[in-house]
Amino acid sequence: MHFTKTLRASALAASLAVALGMAFTPTPAAAAPAPVTPGTAFKVILQPVTLLYYYNEVDLTIPSSVLTTLAGGAPAGLAAQAVTASGTSSTLSASLTSPATSTAAGISSAALTLSNFWAVRSITTPSSGNTTVSVSFASATVTPTATLTGTTTTTATIGLSALATTNSSFAGTGLGGTPQTGNVTMNMNLSNATAADTYAGATIYITASST
């Protein structure tokens, strides 16, 4: 009888222990949710841009040696010329042909090239865009002619004509690359430049744009 009670007590204790163990068994942690990784598209839109580099003033000196060359070179003595004198009771005179040769074409139409007169960096549209550069002696209209006047001898002038530029149209260079440079050309008429003076009065306007 005592043994039976002991078995019942032992069974009850075992059942209680199992119940308590189940009650205090930790619940497994739930799996972490997968991270959310949405993507955001990022674009950069560049519009056309033009950076024009130029000088505020260009002072061109033409040395005497260059002027001499434009005029046909230093004069040389001509061959002997025979003349016959005429006279009165107290005077004699004889007329020689002028030793001056005809004026060289360079004086009336000297072709001037000003290299690297301007430079441009630009960005253009890839399919049909480009950068254009033009030059003019007037700001509002295309004017290829102008006149320089002596600052001291105002009657002395230099005529300028046929103003133009090289590389007037080109694709964008990019803003960090080598710029595109251009030369400016014109003709100079020095026929009426009668004074060793500073001749002024013309401005070369440069227009640059990109599409």
C-alpha positions as CSV (number, residue, x, y, z in Angstrom):
1,M,0.0,0.0,0.0
2,H,2.8,2.3,0.9
3,F,4.7,1.3,-2.3
4,T,1.6,2.1,-4.4
5,K,1.4,5.6,-2.9
6,T,5.1,6.1,-3.6
7,L,4.6,5.2,-7.3
8,R,1.7,7.5,-7.6
9,A,3.6,10.3,-6.0
10,S,6.6,9.7,-8.3
11,A,4.4,9.7,-11.4
12,L,2.7,12.9,-10.3
13,A,6.0,14.6,-9.7
14,A,7.3,13.5,-13.1
15,S,4.1,14.8,-14.8
16,L,4.5,18.1,-13.0
17,A,8.1,18.4,-14.1
18,V,7.2,17.7,-17.7
19,A,4.5,20.3,-17.5
20,L,6.7,22.8,-16.0
21,G,9.4,22.1,-18.5
22,M,7.0,22.7,-21.4
23,A,5.8,25.9,-19.8
24,F,9.3,27.4,-19.6
25,T,10.7,26.1,-22.9
26,P,11.8,29.3,-24.8
27,T,9.9,29.9,-28.1
28,P,12.2,30.0,-31.1
29,A,12.8,33.5,-32.5
30,A,11.0,34.4,-35.7
31,A,13.1,34.7,-38.9
32,A,14.1,38.3,-39.8
33,P,12.3,39.8,-42.8
34,A,14.2,40.1,-46.0
35,P,15.7,43.6,-46.5
36,V,13.9,46.0,-48.8
37,T,16.3,47.4,-51.5
38,P,14.4,49.6,-53.9
39,G,16.5,51.3,-56.7
40,T,16.3,55.0,-57.6
41,A,17.3,55.9,-61.2
42,F,19.7,58.8,-61.3
43,K,20.3,60.9,-64.5
44,V,22.2,64.1,-65.3
45,I,21.0,66.4,-68.0
46,L,23.6,68.8,-69.5
47,Q,22.4,71.7,-71.6
48,P,24.6,73.2,-74.4
49,V,27.2,75.6,-73.1
50,T,29.8,77.8,-74.7
51,L,33.0,79.2,-73.1
52,L,34.6,81.9,-75.2
53,Y,38.2,83.0,-74.5
54,Y,39.4,86.2,-76.0
55,Y,41.6,89.3,-75.5
56,N,40.2,92.7,-74.7
57,E,42.7,94.4,-76.9
58,V,45.3,93.4,-79.6
59,D,48.0,95.9,-80.4
60,L,49.8,94.9,-83.7
61,T,53.2,96.4,-84.4
62,I,54.4,96.2,-88.0
63,P,58.2,96.7,-88.0
64,S,60.0,98.9,-90.5
65,S,61.6,95.8,-92.1
66,V,58.2,94.3,-92.7
67,L,56.8,97.5,-94.2
68,T,59.8,97.6,-96.5
69,T,59.1,94.1,-97.7
70,L,55.5,94.9,-98.3
71,A,56.6,97.9,-100.4
72,G,58.6,95.6,-102.6
73,G,61.9,95.5,-100.8
74,A,64.7,98.0,-100.2
75,P,65.4,100.1,-103.3
76,A,68.5,99.4,-105.3
77,G,70.4,101.7,-107.6
78,L,69.1,101.7,-111.1
79,A,71.1,101.4,-114.3
80,A,72.7,104.6,-115.7
81,Q,70.3,107.0,-117.4
82,A,71.4,109.4,-120.1
83,V,69.7,112.8,-120.1
84,T,70.2,115.9,-122.1
85,A,70.4,119.3,-120.4
86,S,68.6,122.4,-121.4
87,G,69.3,125.9,-120.1
88,T,69.3,129.6,-120.4
89,S,72.1,132.1,-120.2
90,S,72.7,131.2,-116.6
91,T,70.9,127.9,-115.7
92,L,71.0,124.3,-116.7
93,S,68.3,121.6,-116.0
94,A,67.8,118.0,-116.9
95,S,64.8,115.7,-116.1
96,L,65.3,112.1,-115.1
97,T,62.7,109.4,-115.0
98,S,61.7,108.8,-111.4
99,P,63.7,106.0,-109.9
100,A,60.8,104.8,-107.8
101,T,59.3,101.5,-108.9
102,S,55.6,100.9,-108.9
103,T,54.0,100.2,-105.5
104,A,53.9,96.5,-104.5
105,A,50.5,94.9,-104.1
106,G,51.2,94.3,-100.4
107,I,50.7,97.9,-99.5
108,S,47.2,98.1,-100.9
109,S,46.1,94.6,-99.9
110,A,48.2,93.0,-97.3
111,A,46.6,89.7,-96.2
112,L,46.8,89.6,-92.4
113,T,46.4,86.4,-90.2
114,L,46.0,86.7,-86.5
115,S,46.5,83.1,-85.2
116,N,44.8,81.9,-82.1
117,F,42.7,85.0,-81.9
118,W,40.0,83.2,-79.9
119,A,39.5,79.8,-78.2
120,V,36.3,78.0,-77.2
121,R,35.3,75.1,-75.0
122,S,31.8,73.8,-75.5
123,I,29.2,71.1,-75.0
124,T,26.8,70.4,-77.8
125,T,23.9,67.9,-78.5
126,P,25.4,64.7,-79.9
127,S,23.2,64.2,-82.9
128,S,23.0,67.5,-84.7
129,G,24.4,70.2,-82.4
130,N,27.6,72.1,-83.0
131,T,29.4,75.3,-82.0
132,T,29.5,78.2,-84.4
133,V,31.9,81.3,-84.2
134,S,31.7,84.4,-86.3
135,V,33.5,87.7,-86.4
136,S,32.4,91.2,-87.4
137,F,33.5,94.8,-87.1
138,A,29.9,95.6,-85.8
139,S,28.1,94.2,-82.9
140,A,24.7,93.9,-84.4
141,T,25.3,93.2,-88.1
142,V,27.9,91.3,-90.2
143,T,30.3,94.0,-91.2
144,P,33.6,92.8,-92.8
145,T,35.1,96.3,-93.3
146,A,36.4,99.1,-91.1
147,T,38.9,102.0,-91.0
148,L,41.7,102.7,-88.6
149,T,42.6,106.4,-88.1
150,G,45.9,107.8,-86.9
151,T,45.6,109.1,-83.4
152,T,48.0,112.0,-84.0
153,T,47.7,112.4,-87.8
154,T,44.0,111.9,-88.3
155,T,44.2,112.2,-92.0
156,A,46.3,109.0,-92.2
157,T,44.2,105.8,-92.4
158,I,44.4,102.1,-92.7
159,G,41.6,100.3,-94.5
160,L,40.4,96.8,-93.2
161,S,38.4,94.4,-95.3
162,A,37.4,90.8,-95.8
163,L,37.3,90.0,-92.1
164,A,36.8,86.3,-91.5
165,T,37.6,83.5,-89.1
166,T,38.8,79.9,-89.4
167,N,37.1,77.0,-87.6
168,S,33.7,78.7,-87.7
169,S,31.8,75.5,-87.0
170,F,32.8,72.4,-85.0
171,A,31.5,69.7,-82.6
172,G,31.6,70.3,-78.8
173,T,35.1,70.0,-77.3
174,G,33.9,69.3,-73.7
175,L,34.7,71.6,-70.8
176,G,37.8,69.8,-69.6
177,G,39.5,69.1,-72.9
178,T,41.6,71.0,-75.4
179,P,39.8,74.1,-76.6
180,Q,39.2,74.8,-80.2
181,T,41.1,77.8,-81.4
182,G,40.5,80.0,-84.4
183,N,42.5,82.5,-86.6
184,V,41.1,85.8,-87.7
185,T,42.0,87.0,-91.2
186,M,41.6,90.3,-93.0
187,N,43.1,92.5,-95.7
188,M,44.9,95.7,-94.8
189,N,45.2,98.7,-97.2
190,L,48.2,100.8,-96.1
191,S,48.2,103.1,-99.1
192,N,47.0,106.0,-97.0
193,A,49.1,105.3,-93.9
194,T,51.2,108.3,-94.3
195,A,52.4,108.7,-90.6
196,A,54.3,106.5,-88.2
197,D,51.5,106.6,-85.7
198,T,49.1,104.4,-83.7
199,Y,46.0,103.7,-85.8
200,A,42.8,102.9,-83.9
201,G,39.0,102.9,-84.2
202,A,38.0,99.4,-85.0
203,T,36.6,96.6,-82.8
204,I,36.4,92.9,-83.8
205,Y,33.3,91.4,-82.3
206,I,33.3,87.6,-81.7
207,T,30.0,85.7,-81.5
208,A,30.1,82.1,-80.3
209,S,27.0,79.8,-79.6
210,S,26.3,76.1,-79.2
211,T,23.2,74.0,-79.9
